[in-house]
Amino acid sequence: MTSALRTTPFSILDRSRTREGREPGEALRDTVRLAGLAEELGYRRFWVSEHHSVPGVAGSAPTVLAAAVAAATSRIRVGTGGVMLPNHRPLVVAEQFGVLESLFPGRIDMGLGRSVGFTDGIRRALGAGKDATRDFADQLAELTGYFTGDQRVHPEVHAQPAEGLRLPVFVLANAAGARLAAAAGLALVIGDLRSGDRVLDAIERYRAEFRPSPWLADPYVVIAGTVAVAETTEAARRLLLPEAFSLARSRLRGSFPPLVPAEEIEALEPRMTAKEREYFTVALEGQLHGTEDEVAAELEAVIGRTGADEVLVTTSTYDREALQDSYRRLARAAAMS
């Protein structure tokens, strides 16, 4: 019997994480270089993200960065994970992706999310309040309508060069948002490789409620999360420490900081407060790490539980060479060509 792991495509989402002591532009250039490695190793897609006013993330303009990635590669699919639709006018998003698809035909994915800025100041600067997420379904319909030519919000308006083009559309959703993807007939991207009950229930509901659309005939589920692979289990765990520490700090201080080296975090661990340790421990949960054999077994189980059509890996760490090595090892574990 063929292994599900070896027949399931793997993709990468890189969030252009900044590193302490290095300028943000380096993170963007690292992202473009990583895309070249991903193509070489046989990953299906390479996506970039959208964050605003976050010291730890340089990726604030995903369609601009996606253009740079597509220009630096030749085969791998390129997209966004995702453009946060409440922050933008649907017409502008349609035009941007129309340009991308026209420049790089057959290689562009449109991944869309419904998050807004995480502070009042960012939301005011973007012109999107907390309640902007309530309009996501309508925004999604308007956006896709610009491609099909049947949007009715502004009937006199046509998105050029988007109208008439078709490209894969993905909705980044939590458990509650999976129904939106189903109703729109779009692919679903959902997190947590540990596949808790809420995620499994959401995936089941998505498949049950999926409505075929001009974009997709059948449900398509992408399960997303962090995977770290190294020569030893402990070395793989060390790859997770910088991101977990940054997340814990953001919970305590309200700002998501740049990554610091794992050895600095290990030196700080004994002196963490109870609350810091709690957040740090939680941040490490739900992430897969280990040797190639260990990770292969865990991923096989995840794919078996979820029936996922694809796995999207979102790993970030301070050590770029170790990150690249992790992706090489994962490619071997999944027998990518």
MOUR-V351223 format. One record per residue. RES is the residue in one letter. SS is DSSP state (alpha for helix, beta for strand, coil for the rest). BURIAL is b if it has 9 or more other C-alpha atoms within 8 Angstrom, else e. D_LAST is the distance of its C-alpha to the last C-alpha in Angstrom with 1 decimal. Layout:
[[RES | SS | BURIAL | D_LAST] [RES | SS | BURIAL | D_LAST]]
//
This chain:
[[M | coil | e | 19.3] [T | coil | e | 15.7] [S | coil | e | 15.0] [A | alpha | b | 15.3] [L | alpha | b | 13.2] [R | alpha | b | 10.1] [T | alpha | e | 11.0] [T | coil | b | 12.1] [P | beta | b | 10.5] [F | beta | b | 11.2] [S | beta | b | 13.1] [I | beta | b | 15.5] [L | beta | b | 19.2] [D | beta | b | 20.9] [R | coil | b | 24.7] [S | coil | b | 25.6] [R | beta | b | 27.6] [T | coil | b | 30.4] [R | beta | b | 31.3] [E | coil | e | 34.9] [G | coil | e | 36.5] [R | coil | e | 34.0] [E | coil | e | 34.6] [P | alpha | b | 32.7] [G | alpha | e | 31.4] [E | alpha | b | 29.2] [A | alpha | b | 27.4] [L | alpha | b | 26.6] [R | alpha | e | 25.4] [D | alpha | b | 23.2] [T | alpha | b | 21.6] [V | alpha | b | 20.9] [R | alpha | e | 19.4] [L | alpha | b | 17.2] [A | alpha | b | 15.8] [G | alpha | b | 14.8] [L | alpha | b | 12.9] [A | alpha | b | 11.3] [E | alpha | b | 10.2] [E | alpha | e | 8.9] [L | alpha | b | 6.9] [G | coil | b | 5.3] [Y | coil | b | 8.5] [R | coil | b | 10.4] [R | beta | b | 13.8] [F | beta | b | 15.9] [W | beta | b | 19.5] [V | beta | b | 22.7] [S | coil | b | 25.9] [E | coil | b | 29.7] [H | coil | b | 32.3] [H | coil | e | 35.9] [S | coil | e | 38.2] [V | coil | b | 36.0] [P | coil | b | 36.4] [G | coil | b | 33.1] [V | beta | b | 30.9] [A | coil | b | 30.8] [G | coil | b | 28.9] [S | coil | b | 31.9] [A | coil | b | 31.0] [P | alpha | b | 27.6] [T | alpha | b | 27.8] [V | alpha | e | 28.8] [L | alpha | b | 26.0] [A | alpha | b | 23.5] [A | alpha | b | 24.9] [A | alpha | b | 24.4] [V | alpha | b | 20.7] [A | alpha | b | 20.1] [A | alpha | e | 22.1] [A | alpha | e | 20.1] [T | coil | b | 16.7] [S | coil | e | 15.9] [R | coil | e | 13.1] [I | coil | b | 12.6] [R | beta | b | 15.3] [V | beta | b | 18.2] [G | beta | b | 21.0] [T | beta | b | 23.5] [G | coil | b | 23.8] [G | coil | b | 26.5] [V | beta | b | 29.4] [M | beta | b | 32.4] [L | alpha | b | 34.4] [P | alpha | b | 37.8] [N | alpha | b | 37.8] [H | coil | e | 37.6] [R | coil | e | 39.3] [P | alpha | b | 37.1] [L | alpha | b | 38.1] [V | alpha | e | 36.8] [V | alpha | b | 33.4] [A | alpha | b | 33.2] [E | alpha | b | 34.1] [Q | alpha | b | 31.6] [F | alpha | b | 28.7] [G | alpha | b | 30.2] [V | alpha | b | 30.1] [L | alpha | b | 26.5] [E | alpha | b | 25.4] [S | alpha | e | 27.7] [L | alpha | e | 26.4] [F | coil | b | 22.6] [P | coil | e | 22.8] [G | coil | e | 20.1] [R | coil | b | 18.4] [I | beta | b | 20.9] [D | beta | b | 21.3] [M | beta | b | 24.8] [G | beta | b | 24.8] [L | beta | b | 28.5] [G | beta | b | 30.4] [R | coil | b | 34.1] [S | coil | e | 34.9] [V | coil | b | 37.8] [G | coil | b | 38.8] [F | coil | e | 39.6] [T | coil | e | 43.0] [D | alpha | e | 46.0] [G | alpha | e | 46.0] [I | alpha | b | 42.4] [R | alpha | b | 43.1] [R | alpha | b | 46.3] [A | alpha | e | 44.6] [L | alpha | e | 42.0] [G | coil | e | 44.6] [A | coil | b | 42.9] [G | coil | b | 44.9] [K | alpha | e | 43.8] [D | alpha | e | 44.6] [A | alpha | b | 42.3] [T | alpha | b | 39.7] [R | alpha | e | 42.0] [D | alpha | b | 41.5] [F | alpha | b | 37.7] [A | alpha | e | 37.8] [D | alpha | e | 40.1] [Q | alpha | b | 38.2] [L | alpha | b | 35.0] [A | alpha | b | 36.9] [E | alpha | b | 38.4] [L | alpha | b | 35.1] [T | alpha | b | 33.3] [G | alpha | b | 36.6] [Y | alpha | b | 36.5] [F | alpha | b | 33.3] [T | alpha | b | 34.9] [G | coil | b | 38.3] [D | coil | e | 40.2] [Q | coil | b | 40.7] [R | coil | e | 44.5] [V | coil | e | 45.0] [H | coil | e | 45.7] [P | coil | e | 46.2] [E | coil | e | 47.2] [V | coil | e | 44.1] [H | coil | e | 40.9] [A | coil | b | 37.7] [Q | coil | e | 36.8] [P | coil | b | 34.2] [A | coil | b | 32.7] [E | coil | b | 34.8] [G | coil | e | 33.2] [L | coil | b | 29.6] [R | coil | e | 27.1] [L | coil | b | 24.2] [P | coil | b | 22.7] [V | beta | b | 25.2] [F | beta | b | 24.6] [V | beta | b | 27.5] [L | beta | b | 27.2] [A | beta | b | 29.6] [N | coil | b | 31.3] [A | coil | b | 32.7] [A | coil | e | 35.6] [G | coil | e | 33.7] [A | alpha | b | 31.4] [R | alpha | b | 34.3] [L | alpha | e | 34.2] [A | alpha | b | 30.6] [A | alpha | b | 31.7] [A | alpha | b | 34.9] [A | alpha | b | 33.2] [G | coil | b | 30.5] [L | coil | b | 27.7] [A | beta | b | 24.4] [L | beta | b | 25.1] [V | beta | b | 23.7] [I | beta | b | 25.4] [G | beta | b | 25.4] [D | coil | b | 25.9] [L | coil | b | 23.2] [R | coil | e | 26.2] [S | coil | b | 26.9] [G | coil | e | 30.7] [D | alpha | e | 33.0] [R | alpha | e | 33.5] [V | alpha | b | 29.8] [L | alpha | b | 29.6] [D | alpha | b | 32.8] [A | alpha | b | 31.6] [I | alpha | b | 28.5] [E | alpha | e | 30.7] [R | alpha | b | 33.2] [Y | alpha | b | 30.7] [R | alpha | b | 29.5] [A | alpha | e | 33.2] [E | alpha | b | 34.5] [F | coil | b | 31.8] [R | coil | b | 33.3] [P | coil | b | 31.4] [S | coil | b | 31.6] [P | coil | e | 30.9] [W | coil | b | 27.8] [L | coil | b | 26.3] [A | coil | b | 27.4] [D | coil | e | 26.2] [P | coil | b | 25.6] [Y | coil | b | 22.3] [V | beta | b | 22.0] [V | beta | b | 19.9] [I | beta | b | 20.8] [A | beta | b | 21.0] [G | beta | b | 21.9] [T | coil | b | 21.5] [V | beta | b | 19.1] [A | beta | b | 19.8] [V | beta | b | 18.2] [A | coil | b | 19.9] [E | coil | b | 21.1] [T | coil | e | 24.0] [T | alpha | b | 25.0] [E | alpha | e | 27.7] [A | alpha | b | 25.6] [A | alpha | b | 23.3] [R | alpha | b | 26.5] [R | alpha | b | 27.8] [L | alpha | b | 25.0] [L | alpha | b | 26.4] [L | alpha | b | 30.0] [P | alpha | b | 30.3] [E | alpha | b | 29.2] [A | alpha | b | 31.3] [F | alpha | b | 34.2] [S | alpha | b | 34.0] [L | alpha | b | 34.0] [A | alpha | b | 36.9] [R | alpha | b | 38.8] [S | alpha | b | 38.3] [R | alpha | b | 39.9] [L | alpha | e | 42.8] [R | alpha | e | 43.4] [G | coil | e | 42.2] [S | coil | b | 39.9] [F | coil | b | 36.2] [P | coil | b | 36.2] [P | coil | b | 33.7] [L | beta | b | 31.6] [V | coil | b | 33.3] [P | coil | b | 32.1] [A | alpha | b | 31.5] [E | alpha | e | 34.3] [E | alpha | e | 36.8] [I | alpha | b | 36.0] [E | alpha | e | 36.4] [A | alpha | e | 39.8] [L | alpha | e | 40.8] [E | alpha | e | 39.9] [P | coil | e | 43.1] [R | coil | e | 45.2] [M | coil | b | 43.6] [T | coil | e | 46.0] [A | alpha | e | 45.7] [K | alpha | e | 44.5] [E | alpha | b | 41.9] [R | alpha | b | 40.6] [E | alpha | e | 40.5] [Y | alpha | b | 38.4] [F | alpha | b | 36.1] [T | alpha | b | 35.6] [V | alpha | e | 34.9] [A | alpha | b | 32.4] [L | alpha | b | 30.4] [E | coil | e | 30.4] [G | coil | b | 27.7] [Q | coil | b | 24.9] [L | beta | b | 22.4] [H | beta | b | 22.2] [G | beta | b | 21.8] [T | coil | b | 19.8] [E | alpha | b | 16.3] [D | alpha | e | 18.0] [E | alpha | b | 20.5] [V | alpha | b | 18.3] [A | alpha | b | 16.0] [A | alpha | e | 19.4] [E | alpha | b | 20.7] [L | alpha | b | 17.9] [E | alpha | b | 18.0] [A | alpha | e | 21.7] [V | alpha | b | 21.4] [I | alpha | b | 19.3] [G | alpha | b | 21.8] [R | alpha | e | 24.8] [T | alpha | b | 23.9] [G | coil | e | 21.9] [A | coil | b | 19.8] [D | coil | b | 17.6] [E | beta | b | 15.6] [V | beta | b | 15.8] [L | beta | b | 16.9] [V | beta | b | 17.2] [T | coil | b | 20.3] [T | coil | b | 20.9] [S | coil | b | 23.5] [T | coil | b | 25.1] [Y | coil | b | 27.4] [D | coil | e | 25.5] [R | alpha | e | 22.8] [E | alpha | e | 21.4] [A | alpha | b | 21.2] [L | alpha | b | 19.5] [Q | alpha | b | 16.7] [D | alpha | b | 16.5] [S | alpha | b | 16.3] [Y | alpha | b | 13.3] [R | alpha | b | 11.5] [R | alpha | b | 12.8] [L | alpha | b | 12.0] [A | alpha | b | 8.2] [R | alpha | b | 8.8] [A | alpha | b | 11.2] [A | coil | b | 9.2] [A | coil | e | 6.5] [M | coil | b | 3.8] [S | coil | e | 0.0]]
//
